Amino acid sequence: MLIQQKAIQTVRHSPYSWVEAEFHRSTQVIMEKDFPCTFGILGAQKEVHYISALNFPYSAQALAEDITQYLSEIRAMPAKERGVSGLLVYFEPIGAMSLQSLQLTAWELLSQLERYDETPWPAGVSRDPADPDYAFCFQGEVWFINFSSSGYANRDSRNLGSQISLAMQAFSASDEYFNYNNKRKANAQKLVRSRAEKFDGCPVHHGLGPIIGEEKPSPLKLSYFIGDTNQIDSFEPWLYETISADFYLIDEEIVSWLGEANFRDAVRRMNQLGKEVIVVDDPNTSLTEQVRRLNTTKDVLWITSNPAHTHICPEEHVYCCCLRKDSHPEEIPGVLLIDHLFDTFALIKPSIKLS
């Protein structure tokens, strides 16, 4: 659902009522003293931003429709307003997830938009995310994308107070705003980065690349999901294969550990995604039989909180996930460590990172 910034209060009695609080939290951060993005500030002051609210389960078609409508709306604006009007995409919050899982969740949706795009891909831009010359494109536009999340513990400029939010702007609107003058654009970039260093208390992340015109540009894609600290590289979700499981086999110990209410909420979310959840009460004797009963060659997730149960993966397509506790070792060979049950919505298969 696309909403004008000025009309955010109209969602109060709709299925998207949650986005009003999300947007107000973001506005508080954006209007905070020394927030880096001066254009985001100006757009908020002029009330020319647009909000895309995505209910769970997240729909690529809904986002595609919102972006298309946003482009139509800003093309009717004066150029100076169009240049500071951003599209703020909010994902309805769900259970807690790790930062990497949140980044992968956002990318999984963005990567599906191409199927709803009938406009020719911009010339000179690679369509392959693994290519250095790749950039996210939609409706014939190259897009600036800023992934922000409450999962960022150290980089305040990338934490707008929401679990997942994307700040998006078409490059064409930005180029027009600066009268297609790269020197002016570079000066603005220097100002934003100087403010970011002050706001975050550290140098800007290397994934953002050099200032325009100073050196050979780095891949634009590395600016999408920058690390929480400068010691962490930008996350590249396109280098991984996700696990798309239809069945979740869950160790009964997790139910008592999480509590009935939290577990029921997790199951409800999984069911919304069309996943089947089966609680296994005695994995040592029944897990192998349970997998055989499923009679499937699709990926199956076995989720336990007990390190002693992590070795029980009877088939190649059964992936073992261990819900991390303080007593867990840093790594368990062949096991995917997860911080929250909801990490299973965005798991990557181990040992298949592309070279």
N, C-alpha and C positions, 0 to 999 in steps of 0.2 A: 504494500500500500504506500503510495507516494503522498506526502503531506508537505504543504508549505510551512516554513518556519513560523510565519505569522498565525497559522491556523492549527498549531500543535494541540491546543485545548480541545479541538473537535473530536479527538480520539477517546475522550474520557469514558464514554459509555459504549465503546466498541470492542471487538476482540483484540484490538491493538492498544488498549489503554496503558499497557506497561511501558510503551515507548515514550510517553510524556516525561516520566521520572528519569528515564535513561537520557533523554535529550537535555533536560535541565541540569543533570549532573555534568554532562559534557560542556554545556554553556558556562557553568561555573569555572571549569578548568580553563576553557578558552579565554574567558574574560579575566583570568587571574593575572596579576602583575607579572610582566616579562614572559608571558607565554610566547613561544617562538614564532608561530605562524601569524604574521601580521595580516595576511589576507584572510585567514580564518576569522580573526578578530573583527576585521572590517566587514566581512560578510554577515557575522552575527549582529553587529551593530546596525547594519542596514536592513537586517531581517530578510536576507535574500537566499539563505540556505534552504535546501530541500532535504526531507527526511524520508528514507525508505525503511519501512518496518517489516521485518520478516518473521512471521510466526513459525514456531517449531511444529512439524518437521520443515526445515528450510527448503524453499522452492526456487530452483534456478529460473523457472519460467516467470515467477512473480518478480524476481530481481530484474530479469531482462525487460519486463514490461515497465518497471519503475524507471530504469535507466533511459529507456526510449522516451517515456513521458517527460522525464527531467530534461533531456536534450531539446525536446519540443518547447518546453516552457522557457528555458534560458535563451533560446534563439529569438524570442520575442522581446528580450530585455535590451536596454541600452548596453553598449559594449563595456562600460566601466562597471556596471553591476554584474554583467555576465562573467567578467573576469575574476570576481571575488565570490561568486555563488558556487558553493560546493554541494555535493551530494553526500549526505551522511547516512550510511547504511548501518542499521542496528539489527543484530540477531537476538531474538528473544532469549533471555538468559535461561540456561538449564543447569544441571548439576555441575559442581566444580570439576574443572579439567586442567591439565597442565598447559603451559603456554604453547608448547609445540603442538599439542592436540588441538588447541584453539586455532592456531595458524593453519593447520592441515584442514580443519573443518571449513574455514573461510576459503581456502584454495579449492577444495573439492567443489564448492558451489561456483566459484568464479570460472573454473575450468569447464563447467557444463554450459556456460552461456553461449558458446560458439554454435551449439545446435539450434539456438533461437535467433541467430544472426544471419540475415540474407544479404547483408551489405558486403561488397568486396573488401578483402583485407587490405589495409594500407600498403602501398608499394614500398619495398625496401625493408620491411619489418618481417622477421621470421615468425612463422606460426608454431614453431617447435620450442616449447619452454626450456628444453635442454640446450638450445642454441644461445650463444652469447648475445646475438642480435634480436632475441625475442623481446617483445613487450606486450602487455595485455591490451587487446584491442576489442572494440565492440561498436557496432553501427558506424564503421569507417573511421573511428576516432582512436588515437593512442591515448591511454589514460594514465594519469598520476594516481597511485594508490598508496594510501597510508593506513596500514593495519594498526589499530590501537586496541589495547586490552587491559583490563584490571589484572591480568596475569603478569604484566611487567612490574617487577618489584623495584627496579632501580632506575629505569628510564622514564621519568615522569612525563616527558613530552609525548610519549606513546601510550599513556594511560589516561583516557578520557572518562574513566569511571564506569565503563560498561564492559561486560564480559567479552564481547566482540563488537567492534565498530570499524567501519571502513570509511575514510575520508577520500572521496574520489573527485577528480576534475579532469575534463577533457583538455589535452594539451593545446588544442586550437583556441580555446577560450583564453588560456594563459598567454599564448603567443600574441593574440589580438590585443590583450590588455597592455602588453609592453610594446605595442606597435611593431612587432616582429624584430625588435632590437635586442640582440643577445647580450650586448654590453649592459643595458638596463636590467635585463633579466638576471645577469650574473651579479650585479650589485645588490639586487633584492635577495638573491640566494645567499650572499655573504652576510647580509643583515640577519636573515632568519637563522643561519647557522651560528652566528655569534650569540644570538639570543638563546639558542638551544644549548650551547655550551654552558651558559650561565644558569639556565633553568634546570638542566640535568646534572650540573656539577661535574661534567667530564667532556672530553672532546666528542665531536659528532661521530657517529658510527661509520666505519670504513665502507660499509655497504652503500652509503649514499653517493660515493664516488667524488671526483674532483669538482671544483667550481666550473661552470660552463666556460669553455674556451681556454682554460688553463692547462689542461692535460687531455690525453685521450680519454673519452668518457668510459666509465665502467658500465657493465650491463645494468640497464634500468631495473630489471627484475630483482636485483639484489637489494633494492631500496624498499621492496614491499614488506618483507618480514625480517627486519633487522634484529640483532641480538639484544638481549636485556642488558648486557655489558659489552664493552669493547673487546673483551676476550672471547666473546661468543660470536661466531660468524653468522651472517644472515641465514635463516632457515630456507632451504630450497625444497619445498614439498614435491615438486615435479620430478625429483630424483628418486622417489620412493613409490613402491606399489602398496596400495592400501589393502587391508584385510576386509573383505565384504562378506561377513558371516550371516547366515540365516538363523543359526542356532547358537544360543549362549548356554553352556552348561556351567552352573554356578555351585561352588562348594557351599554346603549348608552352613559352615562356620562363618561365612561372610554375612549371612542373614542376621545372626546374633550379634556380630561385631558392628554392623552398620545400624542395626535397629530396624524394627518392622516398618516404621513410617518411611524412613529413607529408602529402604529396599523396595517398598511398594512403589514409591515415586520413580525409582530407577527402572523397574519393570514396566511401568506405564509408559515411560519414554521409549523404551525398547520396542514395546508393542506398537507404538505410534509409527515406528520405522518398519513395521512388518516383521520384527524379529521374534522368534520363539524362545522363551526363557524356561529352562528346566533346572530345578534344584536337585543336586545329587547329594544324598545323605551319607553314602559310604563309598567314597571314590576308590578306595583300595580294592573293592570287590565288584563295583557296579559300573564304573566309568566306561570301561571297554565295551561292556554289553550295551550300555546306553548309546554309545556312538554307533554301534552296529544296528541298533533298532532304528536309528534315524535314517539309515539306508541312503546316505547322501555322499556325493563326492565334493560338495561345496565346502568352503572353509567353515570350521567349527571353532568357537572360542571356549576353552576351558579356563575358568577364572577361579582362583583360589587365593586365600590369604595365608595359607600354611606352606612354608617352604618345603616341608616334608612331602607335600602332595604335588610338587612341581614336576616330578619325573614321570607323572602318569599321562603320557600323550600317546595313545595307542595307534594312531594313524598319522600319515604324513600331513593330512589336511586339518589336523587338530592342533591349534596353536595354544600354548599355555601362557596365561597371564597371571602374574602374582601381584596382588594388591599390596603395595609397599607399607610396611610398618617400621618403626624405629629400629627394631631388632634385625631387619633384613640386611643381608650383605648388599654391597653396592651393585653387584651383578650376580646373576644366577645363569650359568651357561644354558643356552637354548630357551630361555624364558624371557618374556616381555614384562618388564617391571612397569606398573602403572601406579599413579598417585591417587586416582579416584576411579570409581567404577565407570564414570562417563568417559574416561580415556578410551574405552573400548569402542566408542563411536568413531574414533579417528586413529586407529592403530596402523602401523606400517609393518610389513613383513621384515623379519630380521635378515641381515646379511645379503641384501640385494641392492644396496646403494650402487648406482651406476658409476662407472669410472670415467 
